[in-house]
Amino acid sequence: MSFSRLAVVKRESGESLIGGEHLSKEGNGSMKALSRTVFNGVMRTKRINGVKDYYLRSLRRTKNETHARLNTQRKILAVMNAVWRDETEYRDDLVTGKGAKRPL
């Protein structure tokens, strides 16, 4: 997801890491801001939905709030792209992978 500044960048020399990991500065910052705005809005809702469910599963898997949020932001952008590309309506199963399958 480097196009949206959500890619993790590591600089290495041989087998040693130079500096720490950080998010890429390449790409469109508006995409990153949009995914963060959607994420924040979804997390404020009381009901569980596809995005919130994805975040909670990612949080259990990674045990890190930042990594879970970034994973979820990437998923939001991927689903938005798929909905736009395929000219379909949003469905929670596009995010969670549960339930109905996407039409071919």
Summary of the structure (lengths in Angstrom):
residues: 104
radius of gyration: 15.4
end to end distance: 24.1
largest distance: 47.9
contacts: 258
relative contact order: 0.14
helix: 54%
strand: 15%
